[in-house]
Amino acid sequence: MRSLALCLLAAGCGVTSGEPFLLETTDCAVVNNFMTNGIATAWNDCRVYWSGSSRNILTVAITTPGSTGSFTAPAQTWIVASVHVPAGNLQGDLMTTPHSTGALPDVVAEDRIALSLSIGSCSNLGAIPQTVSTMADVGNASASFSFSLSGTCDGGQGPTTYSGGFIISASAQDGAMTNGDPDAVVTTP
């Protein structure tokens, strides 16, 4: 049922868009149930970049209010995740790998999620080998993405527990989309 709901949100279900596109915060909605030490987190908006069918890489930046950054130089508080989406959709458990810095990845292995997610005193959770339940769908000027994970990390100031995930739905408003530059810096509302 969950995959059907996400598929319906994407309005494209397995129809991969051939051209790259970028969807901004005005085109994007986030459901956040991710918690650290039992406390809700502040990630509330998103941006989506699709590399096009030449690479089939979907990159999502989950943002915090009033922060400034880009896909290639995200704000320190942003989460950035990239996955390979073959044939327009993906559903499975992926292993983490650290997200590249300074550039979007050219390649993401089909069994990996490139992740940059720092919480509390813990460094990037993408560098900690763990399984992340992931779903993604790319359609014409639309994308949906969800992931969830849980565990404990210790950044030297005691353990931090984390659990939950995110559901992202993005679609170009009124059919308009941008082939925008993922290097462009924006400030989130």
N, C-alpha and C positions, 0 to 999 in steps of 0.2 A: 504494500500500500504506500509506503514512504517513497519508493522509487517512482511510482505512478504519480504521486502528488508533485514531486520535483520535476518530473518529465512534463507534466501539464503546465507548471510554472514557466518552463523554458520555452514553450511554444515552438518547439522544433524537434524534440525527441529523436536524437540520433542523426539529425540532418546537419552535418558539419559545414559551417560557413567556410568558403574557400579563401576569402579575403580577410586580412587582419582587421580587428576593430577594437576600440577602447570605449568602455562604458563608464561614465563618471558617477559620482555619488547621487546625482539627481535621477539616475537610471537604475539605482541599486537599492535593494532592501536586505537587511540582516536580521536574522533571529539568532540571538546569542543566549545560550544557557551554559556557557563556560564559567567555571568557578575556580578560584584559588583559595585554599584553606577554608572552603565553604562559603566564600564571599563572592557575589556577582562581580563580573568584570565590566570595564567601561567601553569595550569595542562596540560601536553602534552604527557604523557606515562602511561602505566599501567602494572599491574601484575594480574593474575587470578588464583584462587585456587578453585577447585571443591572437595568437601568432599567425593564424591562417593555416590552411591545409598543408602548406609546405613543411611545417614542423609539428602541427597539432598540439601546441602547448598552451594550456589555459593558466593564466596567472591571476591570482586574486590578492588584493591588498585590503585587509580589514583594518579600519582606521579608528582613531579616537578623536573626540571633538576638539576643534581648534588646532590641530596638528598640521605640520607642513612637510611635504616630501614628494617623492616620485616613485615609480616602480623600481627604478634602478638605484635610488638613494632614498629609501623610505625613512620616515620619522622613526626614532628609536622605539616609540610605543606601538608601531604598526605591526601587524602580522602579515607576512607575505608567504604565499604558498603557490607552487607550480606543479602541475601534473600533465602527463601525456594523455590525451583523450583520443584514442583510436576510434575511427568510424563514428564519431560524434558523441559517444557516451562511454562512461566508465563506472564500474561499481565493484568495490572489493577492498580488501585489507592491504594497505601499502606500507612499506618500511620507510622510515624517515631518512633523509639525507639533508645536510645543511644547504640552505638556499644560497646561491651565489650572491656576491655583493658587487655593486658597480655595474652590473649588466644583467639582463634577463638571460635565463639559460637557453642555450641553443638546443640542448637535448636533455630530456628527463627520462630515465629508464621507466618502462611500463609498470614495473613493480615498486616504484618509489614515489614519494611525495617530497619535493624540495620544500623545506619549511624553515622559516625564520620566525620564532616565537619565544620571546623572553618574558619570564614572570619572576616577580620578587627578586631575590638575589641569585636566581638560577640563570645560567647562560642559555644560549639557544637550545630549546627543546628539540629542534631539528637535528642537532648533533648527538642526541641521545638515541641509540637504536631502540625503536619501539614501533609497534603496529598502530596505524591510523586507519579507522574505518572511513572510507572515502566514496563519494558519488559525484559525478560531474556529467553535464550534458551541455552541448553547444549547438545552437540553432542559428538561424539567420538573425543577426544583430541581437542575439539573446544567449544567456548562459545561466545555468544553475550549478551550484557547487555546495557540497556539505562535507564536513569532516568532524570526527570526534576522537578523543583520546583521553586517557587517564593514567595517572601515575604519581610518583613522588620524586622530587629532586632535592638536592642539598647544595646550595651555592655558598656554603661556609657560614651561613647565619641560621642554621637549623633547617629541618626539612620543610618543604613546601609541597602540599598536595594539590593536584589539579585534576579536573574531570569535566566532561561535557563537550560541547561542540558548537558549531555554527551552521546555519543554513543561509545560503546567499541566493538571491534571485535577481537577475539583472536583464533589462530589456530596453532597447532604445525607445525613448518616448516619441510618440507620433511618427514612428518609422525612421526618425533621423538618428544617425550615428556618426561617430567621428573615427577617422583613421588616425587619430591623434598620436602624438609622440609619447611613448612610455617614459621618456626622460624628462618630460615637462613637469615642473614643480607646481603643486597645488596646495591650497590650504583648505582643510575640510571644515564643514560647518559645525 
